[in-house]
């Protein structure tokens, strides 16, 4: 079990309580939801809205405690398992060096955010995910695809090219948010590319780097954002799409 049920945090217009996960028997298989209009918690048994199934047909929140946490969110049982294997209690138990020998990320994933002994753990967990999933990303183009994506090679090309190839930002954003360099990676998934590009440019400028966006701003849209569904780089002016 992680977090607390919404019922324990009450309603009456207060913000939603922490996420909840736990055995199906504890709440009848449907944990309910927080009504963002009234600000109230609606228990599963009183809800008029049926729960939405996930891709596996599940409606409960049993074994769902491994939601995203950290500066670059670590999420899913596999990711927490790797974190525990390399940096946590499992590494220590197996006689390997461990930064957090007393933290079992598999049993207590919330430690990423709430550990009083290791207040910097959220940043380290994010860096761990960056190193293992983003920095090491190397996708070979399959038949019918435009091309693969090697993060380190594309980073060097982005820097050597004068910080102008926004397809690099698009690809990295996709890897971080959805696990592939050509989002949307799952049919129907949302990808807010323009805002991510704007944040990236702002960050580079705060670091003192000169960034030039060659795309002409049209119709009051954010710098570099062009409406439509064309693939990135399909024309000169479509340098970034949502």
C-alpha positions as a Markdown table, in Angstrom:
| # | Residue | x | y | z |
|---|---|---|---|---|
| 1 | Unk | 0.0 | 0.0 | 0.0 |
| 2 | Unk | 1.3 | 3.5 | -0.8 |
| 3 | Unk | -0.1 | 6.9 | 0.0 |
| 4 | Unk | -3.6 | 7.1 | 1.5 |
| 5 | Unk | -7.1 | 6.7 | 0.2 |
| 6 | Unk | -9.0 | 9.9 | -0.8 |
| 7 | Unk | -11.6 | 9.1 | 1.8 |
| 8 | Unk | -9.0 | 9.6 | 4.6 |
| 9 | Unk | -8.4 | 13.1 | 3.3 |
| 10 | Unk | -12.0 | 14.1 | 3.3 |
| 11 | Unk | -13.8 | 16.4 | 0.7 |
| 12 | Unk | -15.5 | 19.7 | 1.1 |
| 13 | Unk | -13.5 | 21.5 | -1.6 |
| 14 | Unk | -10.0 | 20.5 | -0.4 |
| 15 | Unk | -7.3 | 19.4 | -2.8 |
| 16 | Unk | -7.1 | 15.7 | -3.6 |
| 17 | Unk | -5.3 | 13.4 | -1.2 |
| 18 | Unk | -2.3 | 11.3 | -2.0 |
| 19 | Unk | -2.5 | 8.5 | -4.5 |
| 20 | Unk | -3.7 | 5.2 | -3.1 |
| 21 | Unk | -2.8 | 1.6 | -4.0 |
| 22 | Unk | -3.7 | -1.6 | -2.2 |
| 23 | Unk | -5.3 | -5.0 | -2.3 |
| 24 | Unk | -8.7 | -5.2 | -4.1 |
| 25 | Unk | -10.4 | -6.4 | -1.0 |
| 26 | Unk | -9.9 | -3.2 | 0.8 |
| 27 | Unk | -12.2 | -1.0 | -1.4 |
| 28 | Unk | -14.3 | -3.4 | -3.5 |
| 29 | Unk | -12.1 | -3.2 | -6.5 |
| 30 | Unk | -12.7 | 0.5 | -7.4 |
| 31 | Unk | -11.0 | 3.2 | -5.3 |
| 32 | Unk | -13.3 | 6.0 | -6.5 |
| 33 | Unk | -12.0 | 9.3 | -7.7 |
| 34 | Unk | -11.6 | 13.0 | -6.8 |
| 35 | Unk | -14.2 | 15.3 | -8.4 |
| 36 | Unk | -12.3 | 18.3 | -9.6 |
| 37 | Unk | -15.5 | 20.3 | -9.9 |
| 38 | Unk | -16.9 | 19.9 | -6.4 |
| 39 | Unk | -13.5 | 19.2 | -4.8 |
| 40 | Unk | -14.9 | 16.1 | -3.1 |
| 41 | Unk | -13.8 | 12.5 | -2.9 |
| 42 | Unk | -16.3 | 10.1 | -4.4 |
| 43 | Unk | -16.0 | 6.5 | -3.1 |
| 44 | Unk | -16.1 | 3.7 | -5.5 |
| 45 | Unk | -19.4 | 2.4 | -4.2 |
| 46 | Unk | -21.1 | 5.7 | -4.6 |
| 47 | Unk | -19.7 | 6.6 | -8.0 |
| 48 | Unk | -22.1 | 6.8 | -11.0 |
| 49 | Unk | -19.1 | 6.7 | -13.4 |
| 50 | Unk | -17.7 | 3.2 | -14.0 |
| 51 | Unk | -13.9 | 2.8 | -13.7 |
| 52 | Unk | -12.0 | 2.9 | -16.9 |
| 53 | Unk | -10.0 | -0.3 | -17.7 |
| 54 | Unk | -6.3 | -0.2 | -18.4 |
| 55 | Unk | -4.8 | -2.0 | -21.4 |
| 56 | Unk | -4.9 | -5.3 | -19.4 |
| 57 | Unk | -8.5 | -5.0 | -18.5 |
| 58 | Unk | -7.8 | -4.1 | -14.9 |
| 59 | Unk | -9.9 | -1.6 | -12.9 |
| 60 | Unk | -8.3 | -2.0 | -9.5 |
| 61 | Unk | -5.2 | -0.4 | -8.1 |
| 62 | Unk | -3.6 | -3.5 | -6.6 |
| 63 | Unk | 0.2 | -3.5 | -7.2 |
| 64 | Unk | 0.0 | 0.0 | -8.7 |
| 65 | Unk | 2.2 | 1.7 | -6.1 |
| 66 | Unk | 5.1 | 2.3 | -8.5 |
| 67 | Unk | 3.8 | 5.5 | -10.1 |
| 68 | Unk | 6.2 | 8.2 | -11.3 |
| 69 | Unk | 8.5 | 9.8 | -8.7 |
| 70 | Unk | 11.7 | 11.9 | -8.8 |
| 71 | Unk | 13.1 | 14.8 | -10.8 |
| 72 | Unk | 12.7 | 12.7 | -14.0 |
| 73 | Unk | 10.0 | 10.3 | -12.9 |
| 74 | Unk | 11.0 | 6.7 | -12.2 |
| 75 | Unk | 7.9 | 4.7 | -12.9 |
| 76 | Unk | 6.9 | 1.0 | -13.1 |
| 77 | Unk | 8.0 | -2.1 | -11.3 |
| 78 | Unk | 10.9 | -2.7 | -13.7 |
| 79 | Unk | 12.4 | 0.8 | -13.2 |
| 80 | Unk | 12.1 | 0.6 | -9.4 |
| 81 | Unk | 13.6 | -2.9 | -9.5 |
| 82 | Unk | 16.7 | -1.6 | -11.4 |
| 83 | Unk | 17.0 | 1.3 | -9.0 |
| 84 | Unk | 16.9 | -1.1 | -6.1 |
| 85 | Unk | 19.4 | -3.5 | -7.8 |
| 86 | Unk | 22.0 | -0.8 | -8.5 |
| 87 | Unk | 21.5 | 1.8 | -5.7 |
| 88 | Unk | 19.3 | 0.3 | -3.0 |
| 89 | Unk | 18.9 | -2.5 | -0.5 |
| 90 | Unk | 19.3 | -5.3 | -3.0 |
| 91 | Unk | 22.8 | -4.1 | -4.0 |
| 92 | Unk | 23.8 | -4.1 | -0.3 |
| 93 | Unk | 22.2 | -7.5 | 0.4 |
| 94 | Unk | 24.2 | -9.0 | -2.5 |
| 95 | Unk | 27.5 | -7.4 | -1.3 |
| 96 | Unk | 27.7 | -4.8 | -4.0 |
| 97 | Unk | 28.3 | -1.0 | -3.4 |
| 98 | Unk | 25.1 | 0.8 | -2.6 |
| 99 | Unk | 24.4 | 4.5 | -2.2 |
| 100 | Unk | 21.2 | 3.7 | -0.2 |
| 101 | Unk | 21.8 | 0.3 | 1.5 |
| 102 | Unk | 18.8 | 0.7 | 3.9 |
| 103 | Unk | 16.3 | 1.8 | 1.2 |
| 104 | Unk | 14.2 | -1.0 | -0.4 |
| 105 | Unk | 12.7 | 0.9 | -3.4 |
| 106 | Unk | 10.6 | -2.2 | -4.3 |
| 107 | Unk | 8.8 | -2.3 | -0.9 |
| 108 | Unk | 8.9 | 1.5 | -0.3 |
| 109 | Unk | 8.9 | 3.4 | -3.6 |
| 110 | Unk | 7.7 | 6.5 | -1.8 |
| 111 | Unk | 11.2 | 6.8 | -0.3 |
| 112 | Unk | 12.2 | 8.6 | -3.5 |
| 113 | Unk | 10.1 | 11.5 | -2.4 |
| 114 | Unk | 9.8 | 11.3 | 1.4 |
| 115 | Unk | 13.1 | 10.0 | 2.8 |
| 116 | Unk | 14.2 | 12.3 | 5.6 |
| 117 | Unk | 17.6 | 10.7 | 5.7 |
| 118 | Unk | 18.2 | 11.2 | 2.0 |
| 119 | Unk | 16.5 | 14.4 | 1.0 |
| 120 | Unk | 18.4 | 14.5 | -2.3 |
| 121 | Unk | 17.2 | 11.0 | -3.3 |
| 122 | Unk | 14.6 | 12.4 | -5.8 |
| 123 | Unk | 17.3 | 14.1 | -7.8 |
| 124 | Unk | 19.6 | 11.0 | -7.8 |
| 125 | Unk | 16.7 | 8.8 | -8.8 |
| 126 | Unk | 16.0 | 11.1 | -11.7 |
| 127 | Unk | 19.7 | 11.1 | -12.7 |
| 128 | Unk | 19.7 | 7.3 | -12.6 |
| 129 | Unk | 16.8 | 7.2 | -15.0 |
| 130 | Unk | 18.5 | 9.7 | -17.3 |
| 131 | Unk | 21.6 | 7.6 | -17.4 |
| 132 | Unk | 19.9 | 4.2 | -17.8 |
| 133 | Unk | 17.1 | 5.2 | -20.2 |
| 134 | Unk | 17.9 | 8.4 | -22.0 |
| 135 | Unk | 21.7 | 8.9 | -22.2 |
| 136 | Unk | 22.0 | 5.2 | -23.2 |
| 137 | Unk | 19.1 | 5.3 | -25.7 |
| 138 | Unk | 20.1 | 3.9 | -29.1 |
| 139 | Unk | 17.3 | 2.9 | -31.4 |
| 140 | Unk | 18.1 | 1.3 | -34.8 |
| 141 | Unk | 15.7 | 2.2 | -37.6 |
| 142 | Unk | 13.4 | -0.6 | -38.6 |
| 143 | Unk | 12.1 | -1.2 | -42.1 |
| 144 | Unk | 9.8 | 1.7 | -43.2 |
| 145 | Unk | 11.1 | 4.1 | -40.5 |
| 146 | Unk | 12.9 | 7.4 | -41.3 |
| 147 | Unk | 15.8 | 6.7 | -39.1 |
| 148 | Unk | 17.1 | 5.6 | -35.7 |
| 149 | Unk | 18.1 | 7.7 | -32.8 |
| 150 | Unk | 21.3 | 7.5 | -30.8 |
| 151 | Unk | 21.2 | 10.0 | -28.0 |
| 152 | Unk | 24.9 | 10.7 | -27.6 |
| 153 | Unk | 25.5 | 11.1 | -31.3 |
| 154 | Unk | 22.4 | 13.3 | -31.8 |
| 155 | Unk | 23.5 | 15.4 | -28.8 |
| 156 | Unk | 26.9 | 16.0 | -30.4 |
| 157 | Unk | 25.3 | 16.9 | -33.7 |
| 158 | Unk | 22.9 | 19.3 | -31.9 |
| 159 | Unk | 25.8 | 21.1 | -30.2 |
| 160 | Unk | 28.0 | 21.1 | -33.2 |
| 161 | Unk | 25.1 | 22.4 | -35.3 |
| 162 | Unk | 24.7 | 25.6 | -33.2 |
| 163 | Unk | 21.7 | 24.4 | -31.0 |
| 164 | Unk | 19.3 | 24.6 | -33.9 |
| 165 | Unk | 18.1 | 21.1 | -34.7 |
| 166 | Unk | 14.9 | 20.9 | -32.7 |
| 167 | Unk | 14.2 | 17.3 | -33.8 |
| 168 | Unk | 16.8 | 16.5 | -31.1 |
| 169 | Unk | 14.6 | 18.1 | -28.4 |
| 170 | Unk | 11.5 | 16.4 | -29.9 |
| 171 | Unk | 13.2 | 13.0 | -29.7 |
| 172 | Unk | 14.5 | 13.4 | -26.2 |
| 173 | Unk | 11.1 | 14.6 | -25.0 |
| 174 | Unk | 9.5 | 11.5 | -26.4 |
| 175 | Unk | 12.0 | 9.2 | -24.8 |
| 176 | Unk | 11.5 | 10.8 | -21.4 |
| 177 | Unk | 7.7 | 11.0 | -21.5 |
| 178 | Unk | 6.7 | 7.9 | -23.6 |
| 179 | Unk | 9.8 | 5.8 | -24.1 |
| 180 | Unk | 10.5 | 6.3 | -27.8 |
| 181 | Unk | 12.1 | 9.1 | -29.9 |
| 182 | Unk | 9.2 | 9.4 | -32.3 |
| 183 | Unk | 6.0 | 10.3 | -30.2 |
| 184 | Unk | 3.2 | 9.5 | -29.9 |
| 185 | Unk | 4.6 | 6.1 | -29.0 |
| 186 | Unk | 1.2 | 4.7 | -28.2 |
| 187 | Unk | -1.9 | 5.3 | -30.3 |
| 188 | Unk | -4.0 | 8.1 | -28.7 |
| 189 | Unk | -1.2 | 9.3 | -26.3 |
| 190 | Unk | -0.9 | 13.0 | -25.9 |
| 191 | Unk | 2.4 | 14.8 | -26.5 |
| 192 | Unk | 2.7 | 18.5 | -25.8 |
| 193 | Unk | 5.8 | 19.1 | -27.9 |
| 194 | Unk | 5.7 | 22.9 | -28.3 |
| 195 | Unk | 5.7 | 23.6 | -24.6 |
| 196 | Unk | 8.5 | 21.2 | -24.0 |
| 197 | Unk | 10.6 | 22.9 | -26.7 |
| 198 | Unk | 9.8 | 26.3 | -25.1 |
| 199 | Unk | 11.0 | 25.0 | -21.7 |
| 200 | Unk | 14.2 | 23.6 | -23.2 |
| 201 | Unk | 15.0 | 26.9 | -24.9 |
| 202 | Unk | 14.3 | 28.8 | -21.7 |
| 203 | Unk | 16.6 | 26.4 | -19.7 |
| 204 | Unk | 19.5 | 26.8 | -22.2 |
| 205 | Unk | 19.1 | 30.6 | -22.1 |
| 206 | Unk | 19.2 | 30.6 | -18.3 |
| 207 | Unk | 22.4 | 28.6 | -18.5 |
| 208 | Unk | 23.8 | 31.5 | -20.6 |
| 209 | Unk | 23.7 | 29.8 | -24.0 |
| 210 | Unk | 22.7 | 31.7 | -27.1 |
| 211 | Unk | 19.8 | 29.9 | -28.7 |
| 212 | Unk | 18.3 | 31.0 | -32.0 |
| 213 | Unk | 14.9 | 29.7 | -33.1 |
| 214 | Unk | 14.7 | 30.0 | -36.8 |
| 215 | Unk | 11.1 | 29.2 | -37.1 |
| 216 | Unk | 8.9 | 32.2 | -37.8 |
| 217 | Unk | 6.3 | 32.8 | -35.1 |
| 218 | Unk | 2.9 | 32.8 | -36.8 |
| 219 | Unk | -0.6 | 33.6 | -35.5 |
| 220 | Unk | 0.3 | 34.1 | -31.9 |
| 221 | Unk | 1.6 | 30.6 | -31.5 |
| 222 | Unk | 4.5 | 29.8 | -29.2 |
| 223 | Unk | 8.0 | 30.1 | -30.8 |
| 224 | Unk | 8.6 | 27.2 | -33.0 |
| 225 | Unk | 5.1 | 25.7 | -32.8 |
| 226 | Unk | 3.4 | 24.9 | -36.0 |
| 227 | Unk | -0.1 | 23.4 | -36.0 |
| 228 | Unk | -0.9 | 20.3 | -37.8 |
| 229 | Unk | 0.0 | 16.6 | -37.8 |
| 230 | Unk | 3.1 | 16.5 | -40.0 |
| 231 | Unk | 6.1 | 14.6 | -38.8 |
| 232 | Unk | 9.0 | 16.5 | -37.5 |
| 233 | Unk | 11.3 | 17.8 | -40.2 |
| 234 | Unk | 8.8 | 17.1 | -43.0 |
| 235 | Unk | 9.3 | 20.6 | -44.3 |
| 236 | Unk | 11.5 | 23.6 | -43.5 |
| 237 | Unk | 8.8 | 25.4 | -41.5 |
| 238 | Unk | 7.6 | 22.4 | -39.5 |
| 239 | Unk | 10.5 | 22.4 | -37.1 |
| 240 | Unk | 8.3 | 21.5 | -34.2 |
| 241 | Unk | 4.9 | 20.1 | -33.9 |
| 242 | Unk | 2.7 | 19.1 | -31.0 |
